[in-house]
Amino acid sequence: MKKEELRWRLIKDGDAVEKSYWPFLKDSFPNYEVFWSLFIVPLTGRIDDPQHIQLRNSMDPMLEYVSMTHYTVFRSLCFILDEKKQPNNESLRNVYFHFGLIIEMVNVLAWELYSLKCHVGLVTQKNTVISSKEEIFKKFQQFMENDYDKQIRDFIKKGRSVIFYLHSQKDCFDLLIEDAIFLKESKSFFKQISNYRNAFVHTPLPGSLFVLDQFGKQIKFAIKKDAIRNYKLWTDISHCFPDKIDDFIVEEQLIEMDFYKIQELLNKIWKHFIDGMHSVVKTKKYQEIAKL
């Protein structure tokens, strides 16, 4: 659906936060508004009274969770915008915490939407549950090839349990994204972001690098995502600089590039979510649980 065909628009029909921040996100993440207009607004009182923006009390709680998860993604993007406008010494940690939260909410929303498809009868348990030993062995082989080495290192160094999941919320993301090439691209980027975010959340704060430019201005550098594992100690930076300057990037540039990239991916992901929801809302069961 083209944006001009939408009945409800965030800039005039959203809440105060949406109206304030949407001008900064509308060009890079337009499908957020499409999903909101088509599937969130009908769950609110706006249909009867445009000023009544709250969710209706009568609908099924699973639809409220969809609305909450969808909005959480938006609020994290707003937080990152604020950090970009007024950066401080904690900006890198705060921004990547919210990048990680966005990725978690994408997986949660994928699970919620897939659960909805099951609930309204578009998907059966047989399509979801692993039903043979061969499938289990195949998934375990993928675990051994992709995750086991990292998990066993974490077990030896940090005492973390080695866990193999037959099913997780992330599986639903795979089931909803039909474009295999795009799925691989988005999961690769999300993994880079998650690993980088974990370096700030689950371990002591990594060191920072400050360099004076030719005008005497202090420039803050961040460790690049693909090099973060090489810098466990603060002294690792002093030992490697300036010989390994390619391991570093100006912090603001890193945040800007990843902010642009995550919105690009989110917009494409939301297109898949929108396509899936179109079939859901047409069902009689959805009409019942949404009280439409």
C-alpha atoms as an extended CHARMM CRD file, in Angstrom:
* protein
*
       292  EXT
         1         1  MET       CA              0.0000000000        0.0000000000        0.0000000000  PROA      1               0.0000000000
         2         2  LYS       CA              1.2290000000        3.4490000000       -0.8880000000  PROA      2               0.0000000000
         3         3  LYS       CA              1.6970000000        5.9150000000        1.9590000000  PROA      3               0.0000000000
         4         4  GLU       CA             -0.7390000000        8.3970000000        0.4340000000  PROA      4               0.0000000000
         5         5  GLU       CA             -3.4920000000        5.7370000000        0.6290000000  PROA      5               0.0000000000
         6         6  LEU       CA             -3.2140000000        5.3850000000        4.4070000000  PROA      6               0.0000000000
         7         7  ARG       CA             -6.1800000000        6.7340000000        6.3150000000  PROA      7               0.0000000000
         8         8  TRP       CA             -4.2650000000        7.1890000000        9.5450000000  PROA      8               0.0000000000
         9         9  ARG       CA             -0.9560000000        9.0430000000        9.6740000000  PROA      9               0.0000000000
        10        10  LEU       CA              1.4620000000        9.2490000000       12.5740000000  PROA      10              0.0000000000
        11        11  ILE       CA              2.1890000000       12.9390000000       12.0850000000  PROA      11              0.0000000000
        12        12  LYS       CA             -1.4510000000       13.8630000000       12.7620000000  PROA      12              0.0000000000
        13        13  ASP       CA             -2.9940000000       10.8100000000       14.4460000000  PROA      13              0.0000000000
        14        14  GLY       CA             -0.1160000000        9.4710000000       16.5530000000  PROA      14              0.0000000000
        15        15  ASP       CA              0.6000000000       10.1660000000       20.2050000000  PROA      15              0.0000000000
        16        16  ALA       CA              2.8470000000       13.0370000000       21.2900000000  PROA      16              0.0000000000
        17        17  VAL       CA              6.0590000000       11.0130000000       20.9040000000  PROA      17              0.0000000000
        18        18  GLU       CA              5.0840000000        9.6900000000       17.4750000000  PROA      18              0.0000000000
        19        19  LYS       CA              4.1840000000       13.1380000000       16.2030000000  PROA      19              0.0000000000
        20        20  SER       CA              7.4640000000       14.5570000000       17.4800000000  PROA      20              0.0000000000
        21        21  TYR       CA              9.8560000000       11.8900000000       16.1750000000  PROA      21              0.0000000000
        22        22  TRP       CA              8.1620000000       10.5440000000       13.0660000000  PROA      22              0.0000000000
        23        23  PRO       CA              9.5520000000       13.2990000000       10.7670000000  PROA      23              0.0000000000
        24        24  PHE       CA             13.0510000000       11.9490000000       11.5200000000  PROA      24              0.0000000000
        25        25  LEU       CA             12.1620000000        8.3030000000       10.7900000000  PROA      25              0.0000000000
        26        26  LYS       CA              9.5020000000        8.4420000000        8.0710000000  PROA      26              0.0000000000
        27        27  ASP       CA             11.8860000000        8.3050000000        5.1060000000  PROA      27              0.0000000000
        28        28  SER       CA             14.0180000000        5.4370000000        6.3950000000  PROA      28              0.0000000000
        29        29  PHE       CA             11.3170000000        3.2960000000        8.0470000000  PROA      29              0.0000000000
        30        30  PRO       CA              8.0150000000        4.0690000000        6.2560000000  PROA      30              0.0000000000
        31        31  ASN       CA              6.6050000000        0.5660000000        6.7390000000  PROA      31              0.0000000000
        32        32  TYR       CA              6.3860000000        1.1960000000       10.4770000000  PROA      32              0.0000000000
        33        33  GLU       CA              3.5810000000        3.6560000000        9.7350000000  PROA      33              0.0000000000
        34        34  VAL       CA              1.9280000000        1.2650000000        7.2810000000  PROA      34              0.0000000000
        35        35  PHE       CA              1.7650000000       -1.5180000000        9.8920000000  PROA      35              0.0000000000
        36        36  TRP       CA              0.5660000000        0.9480000000       12.5290000000  PROA      36              0.0000000000
        37        37  SER       CA             -2.1500000000        2.4160000000       10.2990000000  PROA      37              0.0000000000
        38        38  LEU       CA             -3.4710000000       -0.9310000000        9.0650000000  PROA      38              0.0000000000
        39        39  PHE       CA             -3.2150000000       -3.1330000000       12.1320000000  PROA      39              0.0000000000
        40        40  ILE       CA             -2.6710000000       -1.0600000000       15.2990000000  PROA      40              0.0000000000
        41        41  VAL       CA             -5.0870000000        1.8460000000       14.8310000000  PROA      41              0.0000000000
        42        42  PRO       CA             -8.1420000000       -0.4680000000       14.4330000000  PROA      42              0.0000000000
        43        43  LEU       CA             -7.3660000000       -1.8350000000       17.9050000000  PROA      43              0.0000000000
        44        44  THR       CA             -7.6920000000        1.6470000000       19.4150000000  PROA      44              0.0000000000
        45        45  GLY       CA            -10.6400000000        3.9540000000       19.9510000000  PROA      45              0.0000000000
        46        46  ARG       CA             -9.6300000000        6.1840000000       17.0310000000  PROA      46              0.0000000000
        47        47  ILE       CA            -12.2190000000        4.5720000000       14.7450000000  PROA      47              0.0000000000
        48        48  ASP       CA            -15.0250000000        6.0820000000       16.8320000000  PROA      48              0.0000000000
        49        49  ASP       CA            -13.1400000000        9.1110000000       18.1570000000  PROA      49              0.0000000000
        50        50  PRO       CA             -9.8080000000       10.2590000000       16.6160000000  PROA      50              0.0000000000
        51        51  GLN       CA             -8.8010000000       11.6690000000       20.0120000000  PROA      51              0.0000000000
        52        52  HSD       CA             -9.2140000000        8.2890000000       21.7240000000  PROA      52              0.0000000000
        53        53  ILE       CA             -5.7750000000        6.8380000000       20.9670000000  PROA      53              0.0000000000
        54        54  GLN       CA             -5.7060000000        4.2040000000       23.7300000000  PROA      54              0.0000000000
        55        55  LEU       CA             -6.1540000000        0.5140000000       22.9850000000  PROA      55              0.0000000000
        56        56  ARG       CA             -9.6480000000       -0.8370000000       23.4950000000  PROA      56              0.0000000000
        57        57  ASN       CA            -10.2120000000       -2.9910000000       26.5890000000  PROA      57              0.0000000000
        58        58  SER       CA            -12.2680000000       -5.6560000000       24.8590000000  PROA      58              0.0000000000
        59        59  MET       CA             -9.6580000000       -7.1650000000       22.5460000000  PROA      59              0.0000000000
        60        60  ASP       CA             -7.5580000000      -10.2730000000       23.1270000000  PROA      60              0.0000000000
        61        61  PRO       CA             -4.3530000000       -9.6450000000       25.1510000000  PROA      61              0.0000000000
        62        62  MET       CA             -2.1890000000      -11.1780000000       22.4220000000  PROA      62              0.0000000000
        63        63  LEU       CA             -3.0830000000       -8.2350000000       20.1840000000  PROA      63              0.0000000000
        64        64  GLU       CA             -2.1270000000       -5.7960000000       22.9210000000  PROA      64              0.0000000000
        65        65  TYR       CA              1.2720000000       -7.4980000000       23.0930000000  PROA      65              0.0000000000
        66        66  VAL       CA              1.6830000000       -6.9790000000       19.3350000000  PROA      66              0.0000000000
        67        67  SER       CA              0.9490000000       -3.2770000000       19.7740000000  PROA      67              0.0000000000
        68        68  MET       CA              3.3310000000       -2.9810000000       22.7240000000  PROA      68              0.0000000000
        69        69  THR       CA              6.1920000000       -4.7440000000       20.9250000000  PROA      69              0.0000000000
        70        70  HSD       CA              5.6860000000       -2.6940000000       17.7790000000  PROA      70              0.0000000000
        71        71  TYR       CA              5.7660000000        0.5510000000       19.7710000000  PROA      71              0.0000000000
        72        72  THR       CA              8.8450000000       -0.5210000000       21.7610000000  PROA      72              0.0000000000
        73        73  VAL       CA             10.8430000000       -0.6720000000       18.5220000000  PROA      73              0.0000000000
        74        74  PHE       CA              9.7980000000        2.8990000000       17.7450000000  PROA      74              0.0000000000
        75        75  ARG       CA             10.6880000000        4.1890000000       21.2080000000  PROA      75              0.0000000000
        76        76  SER       CA             14.1710000000        2.6730000000       21.0130000000  PROA      76              0.0000000000
        77        77  LEU       CA             14.7510000000        4.3920000000       17.6850000000  PROA      77              0.0000000000
        78        78  CYS       CA             13.6410000000        7.6620000000       19.3300000000  PROA      78              0.0000000000
        79        79  PHE       CA             16.1100000000        7.1270000000       22.1660000000  PROA      79              0.0000000000
        80        80  ILE       CA             18.9430000000        6.5850000000       19.6840000000  PROA      80              0.0000000000
        81        81  LEU       CA             17.9730000000        9.7880000000       17.8800000000  PROA      81              0.0000000000
        82        82  ASP       CA             18.2800000000       11.6780000000       21.1670000000  PROA      82              0.0000000000
        83        83  GLU       CA             21.7070000000       10.1640000000       21.8530000000  PROA      83              0.0000000000
        84        84  LYS       CA             22.8770000000       11.1330000000       18.3670000000  PROA      84              0.0000000000
        85        85  LYS       CA             21.7960000000       14.7310000000       18.9220000000  PROA      85              0.0000000000
        86        86  GLN       CA             23.5010000000       15.0680000000       22.3020000000  PROA      86              0.0000000000
        87        87  PRO       CA             26.2810000000       12.4490000000       22.5560000000  PROA      87              0.0000000000
        88        88  ASN       CA             28.0040000000       11.8210000000       25.8640000000  PROA      88              0.0000000000
        89        89  ASN       CA             30.5160000000        9.3740000000       27.3120000000  PROA      89              0.0000000000
        90        90  GLU       CA             27.8140000000        6.7180000000       27.7490000000  PROA      90              0.0000000000
        91        91  SER       CA             26.2610000000        7.1030000000       24.2910000000  PROA      91              0.0000000000
        92        92  LEU       CA             27.9370000000        4.0940000000       22.6810000000  PROA      92              0.0000000000
        93        93  ARG       CA             26.8160000000        1.7500000000       25.4460000000  PROA      93              0.0000000000
        94        94  ASN       CA             23.3030000000        3.2140000000       25.5390000000  PROA      94              0.0000000000
        95        95  VAL       CA             22.8360000000        3.1790000000       21.7660000000  PROA      95              0.0000000000
        96        96  TYR       CA             23.9260000000       -0.4320000000       21.3520000000  PROA      96              0.0000000000
        97        97  PHE       CA             21.7750000000       -1.4830000000       24.2780000000  PROA      97              0.0000000000
        98        98  HSD       CA             18.8110000000       -0.1290000000       22.3090000000  PROA      98              0.0000000000
        99        99  PHE       CA             20.0360000000       -1.6630000000       19.0570000000  PROA      99              0.0000000000
       100       100  GLY       CA             20.0430000000       -4.9810000000       20.9120000000  PROA      100             0.0000000000
       101       101  LEU       CA             16.5880000000       -4.3030000000       22.3490000000  PROA      101             0.0000000000
       102       102  ILE       CA             15.2650000000       -3.5890000000       18.8610000000  PROA      102             0.0000000000
       103       103  ILE       CA             16.5900000000       -6.9300000000       17.6370000000  PROA      103             0.0000000000
       104       104  GLU       CA             15.0130000000       -8.7140000000       20.5920000000  PROA      104             0.0000000000
       105       105  MET       CA             11.6870000000       -7.0160000000       19.8530000000  PROA      105             0.0000000000
       106       106  VAL       CA             11.9040000000       -8.0280000000       16.1790000000  PROA      106             0.0000000000
       107       107  ASN       CA             12.1650000000      -11.6610000000       17.2530000000  PROA      107             0.0000000000
       108       108  VAL       CA              9.3820000000      -11.2350000000       19.8130000000  PROA      108             0.0000000000
       109       109  LEU       CA              7.1190000000       -9.5940000000       17.2300000000  PROA      109             0.0000000000
       110       110  ALA       CA              7.8700000000      -12.3660000000       14.7290000000  PROA      110             0.0000000000
       111       111  TRP       CA              6.8540000000      -14.9320000000       17.3530000000  PROA      111             0.0000000000
       112       112  GLU       CA              3.6980000000      -12.9670000000       18.2160000000  PROA      112             0.0000000000
       113       113  LEU       CA              2.6770000000      -12.7200000000       14.5590000000  PROA      113             0.0000000000
       114       114  TYR       CA              3.4110000000      -16.3930000000       13.9270000000  PROA      114             0.0000000000
       115       115  SER       CA              1.4570000000      -17.2970000000       17.0520000000  PROA      115             0.0000000000
       116       116  LEU       CA             -1.4290000000      -15.2340000000       15.6850000000  PROA      116             0.0000000000
       117       117  LYS       CA             -1.2940000000      -17.1660000000       12.4140000000  PROA      117             0.0000000000
       118       118  CYS       CA             -1.5200000000      -20.3800000000       14.4000000000  PROA      118             0.0000000000
       119       119  HSD       CA             -4.3550000000      -19.0310000000       16.5540000000  PROA      119             0.0000000000
       120       120  VAL       CA             -6.5240000000      -18.0380000000       13.5910000000  PROA      120             0.0000000000
       121       121  GLY       CA             -5.8970000000      -21.3330000000       11.8070000000  PROA      121             0.0000000000
       122       122  LEU       CA             -3.5330000000      -20.2540000000        9.0200000000  PROA      122             0.0000000000
       123       123  VAL       CA             -0.6960000000      -22.3880000000       10.3700000000  PROA      123             0.0000000000
       124       124  THR       CA             -0.9270000000      -25.7580000000       12.0940000000  PROA      124             0.0000000000
       125       125  GLN       CA              1.3240000000      -27.2780000000       14.7280000000  PROA      125             0.0000000000
       126       126  LYS       CA              2.5950000000      -29.7060000000       12.1030000000  PROA      126             0.0000000000
       127       127  ASN       CA              4.1490000000      -26.7680000000       10.2170000000  PROA      127             0.0000000000
       128       128  THR       CA              6.0440000000      -25.7020000000       13.3430000000  PROA      128             0.0000000000
       129       129  VAL       CA              7.0370000000      -28.7100000000       15.4180000000  PROA      129             0.0000000000
       130       130  ILE       CA             10.0400000000      -30.8480000000       14.4740000000  PROA      130             0.0000000000
       131       131  SER       CA              8.4540000000      -34.2050000000       13.7850000000  PROA      131             0.0000000000
       132       132  SER       CA             11.2830000000      -36.6100000000       12.9970000000  PROA      132             0.0000000000
       133       133  LYS       CA             14.6450000000      -37.7310000000       14.3550000000  PROA      133             0.0000000000
       134       134  GLU       CA             16.2410000000      -36.6930000000       11.0800000000  PROA      134             0.0000000000
       135       135  GLU       CA             15.0910000000      -33.0850000000       11.5750000000  PROA      135             0.0000000000
       136       136  ILE       CA             16.3840000000      -33.0760000000       15.1450000000  PROA      136             0.0000000000
       137       137  PHE       CA             19.7750000000      -34.3920000000       14.0510000000  PROA      137             0.0000000000
       138       138  LYS       CA             19.9230000000      -31.7950000000       11.2820000000  PROA      138             0.0000000000
       139       139  LYS       CA             19.2320000000      -28.9620000000       13.7070000000  PROA      139             0.0000000000
       140       140  PHE       CA             21.7900000000      -30.3350000000       16.1640000000  PROA      140             0.0000000000
       141       141  GLN       CA             24.3720000000      -30.5040000000       13.3720000000  PROA      141             0.0000000000
       142       142  GLN       CA             23.6860000000      -26.8330000000       12.5720000000  PROA      142             0.0000000000
       143       143  PHE       CA             24.1740000000      -26.0380000000       16.2660000000  PROA      143             0.0000000000
       144       144  MET       CA             27.5130000000      -27.8530000000       16.3050000000  PROA      144             0.0000000000
       145       145  GLU       CA             28.6840000000      -26.0360000000       13.1710000000  PROA      145             0.0000000000
       146       146  ASN       CA             27.5190000000      -22.5350000000       14.1220000000  PROA      146             0.0000000000
       147       147  ASP       CA             27.2470000000      -22.1590000000       17.9040000000  PROA      147             0.0000000000
       148       148  TYR       CA             28.9500000000      -24.9370000000       19.8250000000  PROA      148             0.0000000000
       149       149  ASP       CA             32.5400000000      -23.6210000000       19.6280000000  PROA      149             0.0000000000
       150       150  LYS       CA             31.5430000000      -20.2380000000       21.0510000000  PROA      150             0.0000000000
       151       151  GLN       CA             29.3960000000      -21.7810000000       23.7680000000  PROA      151             0.0000000000
       152       152  ILE       CA             32.0980000000      -24.1950000000       24.9040000000  PROA      152             0.0000000000
       153       153  ARG       CA             34.5990000000      -21.3280000000       25.1020000000  PROA      153             0.0000000000
       154       154  ASP       CA             32.1250000000      -19.3740000000       27.2370000000  PROA      154             0.0000000000
       155       155  PHE       CA             31.6340000000      -22.4570000000       29.4150000000  PROA      155             0.0000000000
       156       156  ILE       CA             35.3780000000      -22.8840000000       29.9870000000  PROA      156             0.0000000000
       157       157  LYS       CA             36.1020000000      -19.1900000000       30.5720000000  PROA      157             0.0000000000
       158       158  LYS       CA             32.9070000000      -17.9570000000       32.2200000000  PROA      158             0.0000000000
       159       159  GLY       CA             31.0280000000      -21.0260000000       33.4220000000  PROA      159             0.0000000000
       160       160  ARG       CA             28.0450000000      -20.4190000000       31.1510000000  PROA      160             0.0000000000
       161       161  SER       CA             25.9060000000      -23.4380000000       30.3230000000  PROA      161             0.0000000000
       162       162  VAL       CA             26.0140000000      -24.9280000000       26.8380000000  PROA      162             0.0000000000
       163       163  ILE       CA             22.4260000000      -24.8690000000       25.6000000000  PROA      163             0.0000000000
       164       164  PHE       CA             20.8980000000      -26.4060000000       22.4920000000  PROA      164             0.0000000000
       165       165  TYR       CA             17.3950000000      -25.1990000000       21.6160000000  PROA      165             0.0000000000
       166       166  LEU       CA             14.9930000000      -27.2480000000       19.5140000000  PROA      166             0.0000000000
       167       167  HSD       CA             12.6890000000      -24.2400000000       19.3070000000  PROA      167             0.0000000000
       168       168  SER       CA             13.0850000000      -20.5630000000       20.1180000000  PROA      168             0.0000000000
       169       169  GLN       CA             11.4260000000      -17.2750000000       19.2010000000  PROA      169             0.0000000000
       170       170  LYS       CA             14.1160000000      -16.7030000000       16.6050000000  PROA      170             0.0000000000
       171       171  ASP       CA             12.7640000000      -19.6700000000       14.6210000000  PROA      171             0.0000000000
       172       172  CYS       CA              9.5760000000      -17.7150000000       13.9430000000  PROA      172             0.0000000000
       173       173  PHE       CA             11.5770000000      -14.9310000000       12.3070000000  PROA      173             0.0000000000
       174       174  ASP       CA             12.9780000000      -17.5230000000        9.8960000000  PROA      174             0.0000000000
       175       175  LEU       CA              9.4730000000      -18.8110000000        9.1740000000  PROA      175             0.0000000000
       176       176  LEU       CA              8.0570000000      -15.3570000000        8.3800000000  PROA      176             0.0000000000
       177       177  ILE       CA             10.8800000000      -14.0900000000        6.1370000000  PROA      177             0.0000000000
       178       178  GLU       CA             10.5590000000      -15.9380000000        2.8510000000  PROA      178             0.0000000000
       179       179  ASP       CA             13.4850000000      -14.2490000000        1.0820000000  PROA      179             0.0000000000
       180       180  ALA       CA             16.4220000000      -16.5140000000        1.9460000000  PROA      180             0.0000000000
       181       181  ILE       CA             19.1130000000      -14.0430000000        0.8390000000  PROA      181             0.0000000000
       182       182  PHE       CA             17.6170000000      -11.1900000000        2.8310000000  PROA      182             0.0000000000
       183       183  LEU       CA             17.0820000000      -13.4830000000        5.8250000000  PROA      183             0.0000000000
       184       184  LYS       CA             20.7690000000      -14.3650000000        5.8340000000  PROA      184             0.0000000000
       185       185  GLU       CA             21.7840000000      -10.7020000000        5.4910000000  PROA      185             0.0000000000
       186       186  SER       CA             19.5710000000       -9.4910000000        8.3140000000  PROA      186             0.0000000000
       187       187  LYS       CA             20.5200000000      -12.3160000000       10.6950000000  PROA      187             0.0000000000
       188       188  SER       CA             24.2110000000      -11.6990000000       10.0380000000  PROA      188             0.0000000000
       189       189  PHE       CA             23.8740000000       -7.9960000000       10.8680000000  PROA      189             0.0000000000
       190       190  PHE       CA             21.7300000000       -8.7020000000       13.9240000000  PROA      190             0.0000000000
       191       191  LYS       CA             24.3370000000      -11.1370000000       15.2120000000  PROA      191             0.0000000000
       192       192  GLN       CA             27.0950000000       -8.5260000000       14.7940000000  PROA      192             0.0000000000
       193       193  ILE       CA             25.0330000000       -5.9860000000       16.7180000000  PROA      193             0.0000000000
       194       194  SER       CA             24.1010000000       -8.4590000000       19.4510000000  PROA      194             0.0000000000
       195       195  ASN       CA             27.7040000000       -9.5340000000       19.9910000000  PROA      195             0.0000000000
       196       196  TYR       CA             28.8200000000       -5.9040000000       20.1320000000  PROA      196             0.0000000000
       197       197  ARG       CA             26.0280000000       -5.0080000000       22.5280000000  PROA      197             0.0000000000
       198       198  ASN       CA             26.9510000000       -7.9520000000       24.7750000000  PROA      198             0.0000000000
       199       199  ALA       CA             30.4750000000       -6.5540000000       25.0630000000  PROA      199             0.0000000000
       200       200  PHE       CA             28.9650000000       -3.5660000000       26.8680000000  PROA      200             0.0000000000
       201       201  VAL       CA             26.2230000000       -5.2890000000       28.8420000000  PROA      201             0.0000000000
       202       202  HSD       CA             27.7570000000       -8.5450000000       30.0710000000  PROA      202             0.0000000000
       203       203  THR       CA             31.4230000000       -7.6480000000       30.4990000000  PROA      203             0.0000000000
       204       204  PRO       CA             33.4490000000       -4.7960000000       32.0450000000  PROA      204             0.0000000000
       205       205  LEU       CA             33.2680000000       -1.5950000000       30.0180000000  PROA      205             0.0000000000
       206       206  PRO       CA             35.6530000000       -1.7520000000       27.0200000000  PROA      206             0.0000000000
       207       207  GLY       CA             38.2050000000        0.9810000000       26.7230000000  PROA      207             0.0000000000
       208       208  SER       CA             37.8470000000        4.0800000000       24.5770000000  PROA      208             0.0000000000
       209       209  LEU       CA             40.3700000000        5.8390000000       22.3950000000  PROA      209             0.0000000000
       210       210  PHE       CA             40.6310000000        9.6240000000       22.2820000000  PROA      210             0.0000000000
       211       211  VAL       CA             42.7220000000       11.3180000000       19.5890000000  PROA      211             0.0000000000
       212       212  LEU       CA             43.3590000000       15.0160000000       18.9910000000  PROA      212             0.0000000000
       213       213  ASP       CA             42.7640000000       16.2000000000       15.4480000000  PROA      213             0.0000000000
       214       214  GLN       CA             44.8510000000       18.8530000000       13.6760000000  PROA      214             0.0000000000
       215       215  PHE       CA             42.8300000000       21.5960000000       15.3610000000  PROA      215             0.0000000000
       216       216  GLY       CA             43.2860000000       20.2030000000       18.8520000000  PROA      216             0.0000000000
       217       217  LYS       CA             39.7280000000       18.8520000000       19.0600000000  PROA      217             0.0000000000
       218       218  GLN       CA             39.3040000000       15.5710000000       20.9120000000  PROA      218             0.0000000000
       219       219  ILE       CA             37.8280000000       12.8100000000       18.7350000000  PROA      219             0.0000000000
       220       220  LYS       CA             36.4150000000        9.6810000000       20.3740000000  PROA      220             0.0000000000
       221       221  PHE       CA             37.0550000000        6.4030000000       18.5790000000  PROA      221             0.0000000000
       222       222  ALA       CA             35.2050000000        3.1320000000       19.1180000000  PROA      222             0.0000000000
       223       223  ILE       CA             36.4450000000       -0.3910000000       18.5520000000  PROA      223             0.0000000000
       224       224  LYS       CA             34.9440000000       -1.8010000000       15.3580000000  PROA      224             0.0000000000
       225       225  LYS       CA             32.3740000000       -4.5810000000       15.7250000000  PROA      225             0.0000000000
       226       226  ASP       CA             34.5350000000       -7.1960000000       14.0350000000  PROA      226             0.0000000000
       227       227  ALA       CA             37.5070000000       -6.3780000000       16.2950000000  PROA      227             0.0000000000
       228       228  ILE       CA             35.8130000000       -6.1210000000       19.6900000000  PROA      228             0.0000000000
       229       229  ARG       CA             36.9220000000       -9.6240000000       20.7490000000  PROA      229             0.0000000000
       230       230  ASN       CA             40.5700000000       -8.5560000000       20.4670000000  PROA      230             0.0000000000
       231       231  TYR       CA             40.2500000000       -5.8480000000       23.1190000000  PROA      231             0.0000000000
       232       232  LYS       CA             39.3610000000       -7.4080000000       26.4520000000  PROA      232             0.0000000000
       233       233  LEU       CA             41.6300000000       -5.1590000000       28.5370000000  PROA      233             0.0000000000
       234       234  TRP       CA             42.0930000000       -1.4050000000       28.5370000000  PROA      234             0.0000000000
       235       235  THR       CA             45.8030000000       -1.9180000000       28.0070000000  PROA      235             0.0000000000
       236       236  ASP       CA             45.0660000000       -3.8360000000       24.8040000000  PROA      236             0.0000000000
       237       237  ILE       CA             44.2220000000       -0.4870000000       23.2140000000  PROA      237             0.0000000000
       238       238  SER       CA             47.3970000000        1.2530000000       24.3020000000  PROA      238             0.0000000000
       239       239  HSD       CA             49.4660000000       -1.7010000000       23.1110000000  PROA      239             0.0000000000
       240       240  CYS       CA             47.8270000000       -1.7960000000       19.6750000000  PROA      240             0.0000000000
       241       241  PHE       CA             47.5210000000        1.9100000000       18.8780000000  PROA      241             0.0000000000
       242       242  PRO       CA             48.5120000000        3.3120000000       16.4440000000  PROA      242             0.0000000000
       243       243  ASP       CA             49.7400000000        0.1040000000       14.7390000000  PROA      243             0.0000000000
       244       244  LYS       CA             46.1920000000       -1.2600000000       14.4560000000  PROA      244             0.0000000000
       245       245  ILE       CA             44.2920000000        1.9600000000       13.8230000000  PROA      245             0.0000000000
       246       246  ASP       CA             42.1100000000        0.0780000000       11.2980000000  PROA      246             0.0000000000
       247       247  ASP       CA             40.4800000000       -1.6740000000       14.2610000000  PROA      247             0.0000000000
       248       248  PHE       CA             38.9370000000        1.6580000000       15.2840000000  PROA      248             0.0000000000
       249       249  ILE       CA             36.3360000000        4.0290000000       13.8790000000  PROA      249             0.0000000000
       250       250  VAL       CA             35.0360000000        7.4320000000       14.9330000000  PROA      250             0.0000000000
       251       251  GLU       CA             32.2280000000        6.6480000000       17.3730000000  PROA      251             0.0000000000
       252       252  GLU       CA             29.6620000000        8.9410000000       15.7620000000  PROA      252             0.0000000000
       253       253  GLN       CA             30.3380000000        7.4060000000       12.3450000000  PROA      253             0.0000000000
       254       254  LEU       CA             29.8320000000        3.8840000000       13.6790000000  PROA      254             0.0000000000
       255       255  ILE       CA             26.5340000000        4.7790000000       15.3200000000  PROA      255             0.0000000000
       256       256  GLU       CA             25.3210000000        6.6200000000       12.2180000000  PROA      256             0.0000000000
       257       257  MET       CA             26.1360000000        3.7210000000        9.8720000000  PROA      257             0.0000000000
       258       258  ASP       CA             24.4520000000        1.1330000000       12.0720000000  PROA      258             0.0000000000
       259       259  PHE       CA             21.4480000000        3.3910000000       12.7060000000  PROA      259             0.0000000000
       260       260  TYR       CA             20.9230000000        3.7150000000        8.9600000000  PROA      260             0.0000000000
       261       261  LYS       CA             21.4780000000       -0.0060000000        8.3550000000  PROA      261             0.0000000000
       262       262  ILE       CA             19.1140000000       -1.2330000000       11.0540000000  PROA      262             0.0000000000
       263       263  GLN       CA             16.3190000000        0.9940000000        9.7410000000  PROA      263             0.0000000000
       264       264  GLU       CA             16.9100000000       -0.2740000000        6.2110000000  PROA      264             0.0000000000
       265       265  LEU       CA             16.5700000000       -3.8600000000        7.4390000000  PROA      265             0.0000000000
       266       266  LEU       CA             13.5960000000       -3.0790000000        9.6820000000  PROA      266             0.0000000000
       267       267  ASN       CA             11.7100000000       -1.5260000000        6.7880000000  PROA      267             0.0000000000
       268       268  LYS       CA             12.1660000000       -4.6600000000        4.6770000000  PROA      268             0.0000000000
       269       269  ILE       CA             11.2850000000       -6.9290000000        7.6120000000  PROA      269             0.0000000000
       270       270  TRP       CA              8.1120000000       -4.9430000000        8.2540000000  PROA      270             0.0000000000
       271       271  LYS       CA              7.0900000000       -5.5070000000        4.6340000000  PROA      271             0.0000000000
       272       272  HSD       CA              7.1330000000       -9.2550000000        5.3420000000  PROA      272             0.0000000000
       273       273  PHE       CA              5.2220000000       -8.7050000000        8.5880000000  PROA      273             0.0000000000
       274       274  ILE       CA              2.6220000000       -6.5970000000        6.7660000000  PROA      274             0.0000000000
       275       275  ASP       CA              2.1550000000       -9.2360000000        4.0700000000  PROA      275             0.0000000000
       276       276  GLY       CA              1.6350000000      -11.8810000000        6.7450000000  PROA      276             0.0000000000
       277       277  MET       CA             -0.8390000000       -9.7710000000        8.7100000000  PROA      277             0.0000000000
       278       278  HSD       CA             -3.0090000000       -9.1180000000        5.6620000000  PROA      278             0.0000000000
       279       279  SER       CA             -4.0140000000      -12.7900000000        5.6180000000  PROA      279             0.0000000000
       280       280  VAL       CA             -4.4900000000      -12.8760000000        9.4120000000  PROA      280             0.0000000000
       281       281  VAL       CA             -6.9200000000       -9.9300000000        9.6540000000  PROA      281             0.0000000000
       282       282  LYS       CA             -9.1700000000      -11.4000000000        6.9690000000  PROA      282             0.0000000000
       283       283  THR       CA             -9.9970000000      -14.4570000000        9.0610000000  PROA      283             0.0000000000
       284       284  LYS       CA            -13.1950000000      -14.7810000000       11.0690000000  PROA      284             0.0000000000
       285       285  LYS       CA            -11.2080000000      -15.7730000000       14.1580000000  PROA      285             0.0000000000
       286       286  TYR       CA             -9.1700000000      -12.5600000000       14.0650000000  PROA      286             0.0000000000
       287       287  GLN       CA            -12.3110000000      -10.4760000000       13.7570000000  PROA      287             0.0000000000
       288       288  GLU       CA            -13.5880000000      -12.1880000000       16.8920000000  PROA      288             0.0000000000
       289       289  ILE       CA            -10.4950000000      -11.7060000000       19.0570000000  PROA      289             0.0000000000
       290       290  ALA       CA            -10.0200000000       -8.1040000000       17.8820000000  PROA      290             0.0000000000
       291       291  LYS       CA            -13.7170000000       -7.3350000000       18.4590000000  PROA      291             0.0000000000
       292       292  LEU       CA            -13.9140000000       -5.6390000000       15.0670000000  PROA      292             0.0000000000
